[in-house]
């Protein structure tokens, strides 16, 4: 029982990391409506306020791999909590655009660290039977954070208290900082530092069984020795070698399409889009709460379906749903209907269809597939590089969208995203391998031998049995 409680506490504090990530990325959408009343913002400055966090996230993600290996997972999460607190307080008290952008950048460093280190920490501490759904669970927790941010925006909309909207992010950051101090270091990291007896103590504390802890420690030590003997440094030249180039290309296209299908325009700018078609500030933020709730709820079936239906079917269905939603939004915005109930209803319907399609597919599936694609010896570094580019693509969309919205209007932008979602469908259909039901070793052997199977129903390894063929 004691071991179960300790494991539960690890998940609680890990959850706070995901919620922080979601809160700080989502809260700006409602706060932006009121920031502009106190701080003069051009469309470019508005984009910089939003994307400043994303630039910081790129830096945090880029640094976190090396820092987590030298400092340890737990200590780096504690440092990230401090960065969150500093950035949040600074942004909440900012009196000008430059300060707001700078402190949003600081918050972003914390977000970038959390996006890499929190899942890594949980994966390395969690028992085997809980590890499978970890990545999808992290995506769910991010959506919880976004939903909490939207609710906070709504509750404070009447007073326009954008400083409180941003500043309340200090609460989960402080709880995470206090809580992570009580948690153990990763036993994998301890073994890598030659501190095997400390790792044994941690595993015994977590599992509540000295014999099971000893067996797990022996397995960790064998794996660590094998990886140390066979390890090769990851370089761009190596990633672009004929052997790895196809897999790296697939990974990069996966993160590119996840961002350029337009999800960031909805998460960051939905209230702005709704006020542009006649919603009041309070009504737009209330609608945003509904969007956040839908995003959170529709992630739940994805966690169940991803191992039943497979990665590719979810991604294909999601791409088609998002494409249909963007076509609807473009048609409504280009129709010249003017303000009214019909325009509002169709716009909300389009946004709802889009969010549901993304949440059940591209939202969680990317984070599940990235670690599956890369060989074990370069997995952490290669995934870290892809996550860095994920934040870069996220930043580009967030930075340029307000200017494009001002220059071209929403309809043309929605048509662009309709085209990118269609291209995303083609990418999944033609290039992306199916990894459902395969061990990481099988996937690695097949992808590195033959490259991704270009056939629409291509598998990553031959069917090995009749049962496998049925499933």
C-alpha positions in Angstrom: 0.0 0.0 0.0 2.8 2.4 0.9 4.5 1.8 -2.5 1.2 2.5 -4.2 0.8 5.8 -2.4 4.4 6.8 -3.3 3.7 5.9 -7.0 0.5 7.9 -6.9 2.4 10.9 -5.6 4.8 10.7 -8.5 1.9 10.8 -10.9 0.4 13.7 -9.0 3.5 15.9 -9.3 4.1 14.7 -12.8 0.6 15.8 -13.6 1.3 19.3 -12.2 4.1 19.5 -14.8 1.7 18.8 -17.6 -1.0 21.1 -16.2 1.6 23.9 -16.0 2.6 23.4 -19.6 -1.1 23.6 -20.7 -2.0 26.5 -18.4 0.8 28.8 -19.5 0.2 28.1 -23.2 -3.6 28.4 -23.0 -4.1 31.4 -20.6 -2.9 34.0 -23.1 -5.8 33.4 -25.5 -8.3 35.1 -23.1 -5.9 37.4 -21.4 -4.9 38.9 -24.8 -8.4 40.5 -25.1 -7.7 42.7 -22.0 -3.9 43.1 -22.3 -4.6 45.3 -25.4 -6.6 47.7 -23.2 -3.5 48.4 -21.1 -0.6 47.8 -23.4 -0.6 49.1 -27.0 0.0 46.1 -29.3 0.3 46.0 -33.1 -0.6 42.7 -34.8 3.2 41.9 -34.9 3.6 42.7 -31.2 0.5 40.5 -30.4 2.2 37.7 -32.3 5.4 38.3 -30.3 3.6 38.1 -27.0 2.2 34.7 -27.9 5.3 33.4 -29.7 7.8 34.7 -27.1 6.8 31.7 -25.0 7.4 29.4 -27.9 10.9 30.7 -28.6 11.7 30.1 -24.9 10.3 26.6 -25.2 12.7 25.9 -28.0 15.6 26.9 -25.8 14.3 25.0 -22.9 13.7 21.8 -25.0 17.2 22.2 -26.6 18.9 22.5 -23.2 17.0 19.9 -21.2 18.6 16.8 -22.7 22.1 17.7 -21.6 21.0 19.4 -18.4 18.9 16.4 -17.3 21.9 14.1 -17.8 24.2 16.3 -15.8 21.8 17.7 -13.1 19.4 14.8 -12.8 15.7 14.7 -13.7 14.3 15.7 -10.3 16.7 18.7 -9.9 15.9 20.0 -13.4 12.1 19.8 -12.8 12.7 21.8 -9.6 14.7 24.4 -11.6 11.9 24.5 -14.2 9.4 25.3 -11.4 11.6 28.2 -10.4 11.7 29.4 -14.0 7.9 29.2 -14.2 7.5 31.2 -11.0 9.9 33.9 -12.2 8.4 34.3 -15.6 4.8 34.2 -14.4 5.3 36.9 -11.8 7.3 39.1 -14.3 4.6 38.7 -17.0 1.8 39.5 -14.5 3.4 42.7 -13.5 4.7 43.8 -16.9 3.9 47.4 -17.9 5.1 47.4 -21.5 5.2 45.1 -24.5 8.9 44.5 -24.2 8.7 43.3 -20.6 5.7 41.1 -21.3 7.4 39.5 -24.3 10.6 38.9 -22.3 8.9 37.3 -19.4 6.7 35.2 -21.7 10.1 34.0 -23.1 11.2 33.0 -19.6 7.9 31.1 -19.0 8.6 29.3 -22.3 12.0 28.1 -21.1 10.1 26.3 -18.3 7.5 24.9 -20.7 10.3 23.6 -23.0 12.0 21.8 -20.1 8.7 20.4 -18.8 7.8 19.1 -22.3 10.9 16.9 -22.4 11.9 16.1 -18.8 8.5 15.5 -17.1 7.5 12.6 -19.4 11.1 11.3 -19.2 11.1 11.4 -15.4 7.7 9.6 -15.2 8.7 7.0 -17.7 11.9 6.1 -15.8 10.1 5.9 -12.4 6.8 4.3 -13.3 6.3 0.5 -13.0 6.0 -1.4 -16.2 2.3 -1.9 -16.1 1.7 1.9 -16.0 4.2 2.9 -18.6 2.3 2.2 -21.8 -0.3 5.0 -21.6 2.1 7.5 -20.2 2.6 9.7 -23.2 -1.1 9.9 -24.1 -1.8 10.7 -20.4 0.7 13.6 -20.6 -1.2 15.0 -23.5 -4.5 14.7 -21.6 -2.9 16.6 -18.7 -1.8 19.4 -21.0 -5.4 19.7 -22.2 -6.5 19.8 -18.5 -4.1 22.7 -18.0 -5.5 24.5 -21.1 -9.1 24.0 -19.9 -8.2 25.3 -16.4 -6.7 28.4 -18.1 -9.8 29.0 -20.1 -12.0 28.7 -17.0 -9.8 31.1 -15.2 -10.0 33.5 -18.1 -13.8 33.3 -18.1 -14.1 33.8 -14.3 -11.9 36.9 -14.4 -13.3 38.3 -17.7 -15.9 40.5 -16.0 -13.1 42.5 -14.3 -10.7 42.3 -17.2 -8.0 41.2 -14.7 -5.5 39.8 -17.2 -2.7 40.1 -14.6 -4.5 37.7 -12.3 -5.2 35.4 -15.3 -1.4 35.0 -15.9 -0.3 35.3 -12.3 -2.4 32.4 -11.0 0.0 30.1 -12.8 2.3 30.6 -9.8 0.1 28.3 -7.7 0.7 25.0 -9.5 4.3 26.0 -10.1 4.9 26.5 -6.4 3.1 23.2 -5.5 5.2 21.4 -8.1 8.4 22.9 -6.6 7.5 21.9 -3.1 6.3 18.5 -4.1 9.2 17.4 -6.3 11.6 17.9 -3.4 10.0 15.0 -1.7 10.3 12.7 -4.7 13.2 10.4 -5.5 15.7 10.8 -8.4 15.3 8.5 -11.4 17.0 5.1 -10.8 18.1 5.1 -14.4 19.9 8.3 -14.0 21.5 7.1 -10.7 22.8 3.9 -12.4 24.2 6.0 -15.2 26.1 8.0 -12.6 27.5 4.9 -10.9 25.2 5.2 -7.9 23.7 1.7 -8.0 23.0 1.4 -4.3 21.0 4.6 -4.3 19.1 3.3 -7.3 18.3 0.1 -5.4 17.0 2.1 -2.4 14.8 4.2 -4.7 13.4 1.1 -6.5 12.8 -0.7 -3.2 10.9 2.3 -1.9 8.8 2.6 -5.1 8.0 -1.1 -5.7 7.8 -2.1 -2.0 9.5 -5.4 -2.8 13.3 -5.8 -2.4 13.5 -8.8 -4.7 11.6 -7.2 -7.5 13.7 -4.0 -7.1 16.9 -6.1 -7.3 15.7 -7.7 -10.6 14.7 -4.4 -12.1 18.1 -2.9 -11.0 20.0 -5.7 -12.7 18.0 -5.2 -15.9 18.7 -1.4 -15.8 22.5 -2.0 -15.2 22.7 -4.5 -18.1 21.0 -2.1 -20.5 23.1 0.8 -19.3 26.3 -1.2 -19.9 25.2 -2.3 -23.4 24.2 1.2 -24.4 27.5 2.7 -23.0 29.5 0.2 -25.0 27.5 0.7 -28.3 26.7 4.4 -28.0 27.5 6.8 -30.8 27.2 10.6 -30.7 24.2 11.9 -32.6 25.1 14.4 -35.3 23.1 16.0 -38.1 25.4 14.2 -40.6 24.5 10.9 -39.0 20.7 11.7 -39.0 21.0 12.5 -42.7 22.9 9.3 -43.6 21.1 7.0 -46.0 20.3 4.6 -43.1 18.6 7.2 -40.9 17.4 9.8 -43.3 14.0 8.2 -44.1 13.1 7.8 -40.4 14.3 11.3 -39.5 12.3 12.7 -42.5 9.1 11.0 -41.3 9.7 12.3 -37.7 10.2 15.9 -38.9 7.1 15.8 -41.2 5.0 14.5 -38.3 5.9 17.5 -36.1 5.6 19.9 -39.1 2.1 18.8 -40.0 0.9 18.7 -36.4 1.6 22.4 -36.1 0.7 23.5 -39.6 -2.7 22.0 -39.6 -3.7 25.1 -37.7 -4.3 23.9 -34.1 -2.3 26.8 -32.6 -4.5 29.4 -34.3 -7.5 27.9 -32.4 -5.8 27.4 -29.1 -4.2 30.9 -29.0 -6.6 33.0 -31.0 -10.1 31.5 -30.7 -11.5 34.4 -28.6 -10.0 36.9 -31.0 -11.6 35.1 -34.0 -14.9 35.0 -32.1 -14.9 38.7 -31.2 -14.2 39.5 -34.9 -17.5 37.9 -35.8 -19.5 39.8 -33.2 -19.1 37.9 -29.9 -18.6 40.1 -26.8 -15.4 39.5 -24.7 -17.3 37.5 -22.1 -19.2 35.4 -24.7 -16.0 34.7 -26.6 -14.2 33.5 -23.5 -17.2 31.3 -22.4 -17.1 29.7 -25.9 -13.4 29.2 -25.4 -14.1 27.3 -22.1 -16.3 24.9 -24.2 -13.5 24.5 -26.7 -11.1 23.6 -23.9 -13.5 21.1 -22.4 -14.1 19.5 -25.8 -10.3 19.3 -26.3 -9.9 17.6 -23.0 -12.8 15.2 -23.3 -11.9 14.0 -26.8 -8.4 13.1 -25.7 -9.9 10.3 -23.6 -11.1 8.1 -26.4 -7.8 8.6 -28.2 -5.9 7.0 -25.2 -8.1 4.0 -25.6 -8.2 3.7 -29.4 -4.6 4.3 -30.2 -3.6 0.7 -29.3 -6.8 -0.8 -30.6 -7.3 0.9 -34.0 -3.7 1.9 -34.6 -1.9 5.2 -35.2 -2.5 5.6 -38.9 -6.3 5.2 -38.8 -6.6 7.8 -36.1 -4.4 10.3 -38.0 -6.2 9.8 -41.3 -9.6 10.3 -39.7 -8.4 13.3 -37.8 -6.9 14.9 -40.9 -10.1 14.5 -42.8 -12.2 15.9 -40.0 -9.9 18.9 -39.6 -10.0 19.5 -43.3 -13.8 19.5 -43.4 -13.9 21.9 -40.4 -11.5 24.3 -42.1 -13.5 24.3 -45.3 -16.6 25.1 -43.3 -14.9 27.9 -41.4 -13.5 29.3 -44.7 -16.9 29.2 -46.4 -18.7 30.9 -43.5 -16.1 33.7 -43.3 -16.0 34.3 -47.0 -19.8 34.1 -47.5 -20.5 37.7 -46.4 -23.2 36.5 -44.0 -22.5 39.3 -41.6 -23.0 39.1 -37.9 -25.9 37.0 -36.6 -27.0 33.7 -35.1 -26.3 31.7 -38.2 -22.7 32.9 -38.6 -22.0 32.3 -34.9 -23.5 28.8 -34.9 -21.6 27.7 -38.0 -18.4 29.1 -36.7 -18.7 27.4 -33.4 -19.7 24.1 -35.2 -16.5 24.4 -37.4 -14.3 25.1 -34.4 -15.9 22.2 -32.4 -15.4 19.7 -35.3 -11.8 20.8 -35.7 -10.9 20.5 -32.0 -12.6 17.1 -31.7 -10.8 15.8 -34.8 -7.4 17.1 -33.6 -7.8 15.9 -30.0 -8.6 12.3 -30.9 -5.8 12.0 -33.4 -2.9 14.4 -34.0 -2.8 15.8 -30.5 -1.7 12.6 -28.7 -0.5 10.4 -31.5 2.5 12.5 -32.4 3.9 12.2 -28.8 3.3 8.4 -28.9 5.0 7.8 -32.3 8.1 10.0 -32.0 9.9 7.7 -29.6 8.7 4.6 -31.5 10.4 5.8 -34.8 14.0 6.2 -33.7 16.7 3.5 -32.8 17.4 3.1 -29.1 20.9 4.5 -29.1 19.8 7.8 -30.5 16.2 7.9 -29.3 16.5 10.5 -26.6 18.6 12.9 -28.7 16.6 12.5 -31.9 13.3 13.0 -30.1 14.7 16.1 -28.4 15.7 17.5 -31.8 12.2 16.8 -33.2 10.6 18.5 -30.1 12.8 21.5 -30.6 11.5 21.8 -34.2 8.0 21.2 -32.9 8.3 24.4 -30.8 9.9 26.2 -33.8 7.0 25.4 -36.1 4.5 26.3 -33.3 6.2 29.6 -32.9 6.1 30.4 -36.6 2.4 29.8 -36.8 1.7 31.8 -33.6 3.9 34.7 -34.7 2.6 35.3 -38.2 -1.1 34.4 -37.8 -2.2 37.8 -36.3 -0.5 39.6 -39.2 -2.1 37.3 -41.8 -5.5 37.6 -40.1 -5.2 41.4 -40.3 -4.0 41.3 -43.9 -6.1 38.6 -45.5 -9.0 37.9 -43.1 -9.9 34.6 -41.5 -11.4 32.9 -44.6 -8.2 32.8 -46.6 -6.2 31.5 -43.7 -8.7 28.8 -43.1 -8.4 27.7 -46.7 -4.6 27.5 -46.3 -5.1 25.2 -43.3 -7.6 23.1 -45.2 -4.9 22.5 -47.8 -2.3 21.6 -45.1 -4.7 19.1 -43.4 -5.2 17.4 -46.8 -1.5 17.2 -47.3 -1.2 15.7 -43.8 -3.7 13.0 -44.8 -1.5 12.2 -47.9 1.6 12.0 -45.7 0.0 9.5 -43.3 -1.4 7.5 -46.2 1.8 7.3 -48.2 4.8 7.7 -45.9 4.0 7.0 -42.2 4.6 3.5 -40.9 2.1 1.8 -38.6 3.7 0.9 -35.3 0.7 -0.6 -33.5 1.4 -4.0 -31.9 5.1 -4.0 -32.6 8.0 -4.0 -30.1 10.5 -1.1 -30.4 13.1 -3.6 -31.5 10.9 -4.9 -34.4 10.1 -1.4 -35.5 13.8 -0.4 -35.4 14.9 -3.4 -37.4 12.3 -3.0 -40.1 12.6 0.8 -40.5 16.4 0.8 -40.7 16.5 -2.1 -43.1 13.8 -1.1 -45.6 12.7 2.4 -44.6 9.0 3.4 -44.0 6.6 1.2 -46.0 5.0 3.6 -48.6 1.9 1.4 -49.1 -1.3 2.8 -47.7 -1.7 -0.1 -45.3 2.0 -0.7 -44.9 3.3 -2.4 -41.8 6.7 -2.1 -40.1 7.3 -5.8 -39.9 6.0 -8.9 -41.5 2.8 -10.5 -40.0 4.1 -13.2 -37.8 1.0 -15.2 -37.1 -2.6 -15.7 -37.9 -3.6 -14.0 -34.7 -1.5 -11.0 -35.7 -3.1 -10.9 -39.1 -6.6 -10.8 -37.5 -5.7 -8.0 -35.1 
